[in-house]
C-alpha cells in the first residue's frame, strides 16, 4: 500500500469513528473500543477479505410505512388481488397465535423452536393451496410494493462495486425476495439468497417447498454449504452481519470468521429491548433509521 493510500485509509477510519460517535440519536454502541478495533481490522484487511450477511424483512426492508408495519415477504401474498380473502384470514390467525410465542421473554427456547416449525409448516401448506405461478409472484411485488429501507439500494450497489459477496438470509419467502430485487434492479451477480424456496412443477404451479425449512431460530450460515455462495466466500474471513432480531445472530454460525461485526436494527420497543440488543449486537440502529452505518463502513473499505 502506497503512503498516499495508507493516509487515505487512516483518514477513512477516523472519519468513520467520528460519525459513529456523533450519531447518538440513531446509533447505540455499548462497547465503542471493541467496535473500533473490529472496524480497524476489517478495514485493514480490505474488501477482498470480507463478505456481508443480511436478513431481509425489516432489515433491508423498512419496518414502518406511514405509521404501520411494512409488508413482509410472507405477508405480501395475503394482500394480493390474486389471493382469496380466506388465505389472509387463516394466516392472520396463525400470526396472532404464534407471534407472541416468538417474541416472548419467558417461553423456553426449545418451545419457541417447536412453535416456529409448526407456524411455518402450517403457513407453507396454505401457500401451496394457492397454486401460485412465478408470474403471480412477479405481479405481487409490483401490486403491493415492499418498501426498502433508506440506503438499501446504495448498500447493494456498494457490495457490487467492490465485489463483496452479499448473502440475503431470510426466514421469509425467497421467491418473493428474488422477484422484488429483480424488479428493483438489485439482483446483482454477487447477491445470493438463502430462504424458503418454492418448487414449480411442469405445469408451472408451485407444488412444494425445496430444501430445509428456515424459520426465525434456525438461521445459520452452514445452510449455504455446497452452494455457489460457499465458493464465493473462500478466503473471506471477515463478515458484516445485519438483522433485526436476536435470532439473526445465528446467521454467521457454522463457518469460522476472524472478525465479525454485527449490526442490529431495533425498529420498535426501544426502551424495552435496547439492553438486550446492545448486549448482543456490536452496533444498534434505532427507530427504523437508514442504512448509513453499513454504507459508511463499505465506502471506507479499500
Secondary structure by P-SEA (a helix, b strand, c coil): ccaaaaaaaaaaaaaaaaaaaacccccccccaaaaaaaaaaaaaaccccbbbbbbcccccccccccccccccccccccccccccaaaaaaaaaaaaccccccccccccaaaaaaaaaaaaaaaaaaaaaacccaaaaaaaaaacccccccaaaaaaaaaaaabbbbbbcccccaaaaaaaaaaacccccccccccbbbbbcccccccccccccccccccccccccccaaaaaacccccbbbbbcccccccccccccccbbbbbbbbcccccccaaaaaacccbbbcccccaaaaaaaaaacc
